[in-house]
Amino acid sequence: MLQKVVIIGAGPAGLLLAHYLLRRGKYYVELYERRPDPRLMDVSQDRTFPISLQERGRKAIREIAGLEEAITATSVLCNGTVIHRKQGKARKIPRAIPILTIDRNRLVMILLQHLTETYTSEKLIVKFHCQCVQVNGRSKTVTLKPEQGEAFTVAYERLIAADGARSHIRDYLVQNAGLQCDQSYVPDAYKSVFLTRLNPALGLELEPDKIHAWNRDNKTRMLMVPQPGDRLNGVIIFEQEQNSLLSLSTKEEVLAFFQENFPLFGQLMSQEEAEAFLQRPVGRVLTIRCNHFHHGDSVLLIGDAAHAVSPSIGQGCNASLEDVLVFERLLNRYEDDWAQVLPAFSEQRVPDAHALRELSDYSFPRTKVLVVEFFLRLTMSRLLHRWFPQWVKPFVFDLVLDEDLPYSQVLSFSQGWINKVKRSQP
Ligand SMILES: Cc1cc2nc3c(=O)[nH]c(=O)nc-3n(C[C@H](O)[C@H](O)[C@H](O)COP(=O)(O)OP(=O)(O)OC[C@H]3O[C@@H](n4cnc5c(N)ncnc54)[C@H](O)[C@@H]3O)c2cc1C
């Protein structure tokens, strides 16, 4: 007899977990997602952004045969970042180990396609446009509201909250089961931007294997990532409180804003994109810190629902995918006894999630002086680590991106720098 697992949220964490559970042959999975089916829409029309995946996320994907290959085929490997500026030469920061970059919705689409092609409806049901609106832990049921039609209730044996930073299931546990959770918005907001890498009329061509960044000042910056073909997808990040984008109301003003503040990117923006940019919503990032990630033997919080962080060091998705790998190892260790697996998951994962929160908030400084020190330290530690690897550890960014050490270990190696950045912030 198969155990019934209901997963709420078909983001990277929910979809990868469905793969892992189904391959065990002991589970039947029902997956409900509030958004429309990504296979039926144009990714550029929705709020999306490029995600960089390094070893933590990739090793979790690699476990499912064929997945990493499918993802690699539609992503771009970047071996460094170019920081462009108005005056002076662009600064290049190479990466010895390339990072895989992929649009969030495309990643989701591949995980989903692979899942639905591998498992039939006897094992897997996936429903879109279906929002979880109520949880009842006593009767072990959830209520789902489709976009059209009546709400309906389904029973679960195990319930997975993979419903992201604004998790409904987590809210239920906070209100009814004593879960402690701190939530706060990061000061930055963002808007997605879609450019082309080339402008032949102006003789412009940005490198296809580099992330392209531009810091207008400490408050407004752009991060653009090459996509297959000539696309360059990314975000403009700005302080929510001082949102100069709010005053823009025509496509001409949008183009003028980018040409003035980010001239290179302004020259790569089409009229259509300037028009679409006006309509696109502003995204806010909510960060989450919970004291555990489970309830009893039946409810698991995973991914952003458990530990959403600022995207400043590009780890939220990597950590969410790694959660799935950690969870599967515990299923193996405790032979699918969820009464043992769930507390063990919290015990192992909460310290790493809290460490990741610190690393995401304080690895990259916001004051000019510390930004200079940051790049000095990065360059020096690379040199010294190459010469004396046994004595000098890589700097915090390289430790996060080039290794797959537990986040708590990365934090303990980098605590001095993290404390310094923390002290510099109001
Ligand atoms: C601008 C930006 C850049 C980023 N860059 C990176 C990066 O470079 N590298 C990296 O590792 N991470 C990055 N991240 C973080 C990354 O996007 C998240 O950590 C990751 O998407 C988390 O996956 P998830 O599946 O847990 O949650 P989500 O991706 O949020 O998916 C949750 C899903 O649940 C659905 N849902 C929510 N509520 C309900 C409900 N009540 N009922 C049904 N469905 C529901 C949502 O529609 C969504 O599809 C970035 C984030 C942002 C905002």
The ligand as a Gaussian input file, in Angstrom:
#p B3LYP/6-31G(d) Opt

LIG

0 1
 C       15.689000      38.043000      -7.497000
 C       16.026000      36.683000      -6.944000
 C       17.188000      36.040000      -7.359000
 C       17.516000      34.786000      -6.850000
 N       18.674000      34.192000      -7.253000
 C       19.027000      33.010000      -6.729000
 C       20.251000      32.386000      -7.133000
 O       21.007000      32.900000      -7.958000
 N       20.572000      31.176000      -6.577000
 C       19.775000      30.563000      -5.653000
 O       20.128000      29.481000      -5.178000
 N       18.613000      31.131000      -5.264000
 C       18.216000      32.331000      -5.775000
 N       17.034000      32.901000      -5.393000
 C       16.182000      32.196000      -4.393000
 C       15.319000      31.124000      -5.046000
 O       14.496000      31.678000      -6.026000
 C       14.446000      30.443000      -3.989000
 O       15.218000      30.118000      -2.880000
 C       13.827000      29.165000      -4.549000
 O       12.975000      29.477000      -5.631000
 C       13.054000      28.440000      -3.456000
 O       12.381000      27.344000      -4.009000
 P       11.052000      26.813000      -3.304000
 O       10.563000      25.706000      -4.169000
 O       11.305000      26.532000      -1.879000
 O       10.048000      28.061000      -3.303000
 P        9.424000      28.868000      -4.522000
 O       10.341000      28.907000      -5.682000
 O        8.939000      30.145000      -3.962000
 O        8.167000      27.972000      -4.941000
 C        7.044000      27.872000      -4.098000
 C        5.840000      27.548000      -4.963000
 O        4.701000      27.386000      -4.117000
 C        3.578000      28.022000      -4.740000
 N        2.645000      28.387000      -3.674000
 C        2.785000      29.355000      -2.739000
 N        1.722000      29.377000      -1.907000
 C        0.877000      28.401000      -2.349000
 C       -0.378000      27.938000      -1.893000
 N       -1.001000      28.477000      -0.813000
 N       -0.969000      26.929000      -2.566000
 C       -0.352000      26.368000      -3.656000
 N        0.855000      26.768000      -4.117000
 C        1.471000      27.765000      -3.474000
 C        4.195000      29.227000      -5.437000
 O        3.361000      29.692000      -6.476000
 C        5.515000      28.657000      -5.946000
 O        5.426000      28.130000      -7.235000
 C       16.663000      34.158000      -5.900000
 C       15.488000      34.790000      -5.498000
 C       15.168000      36.054000      -5.992000
 C       13.902000      36.719000      -5.539000

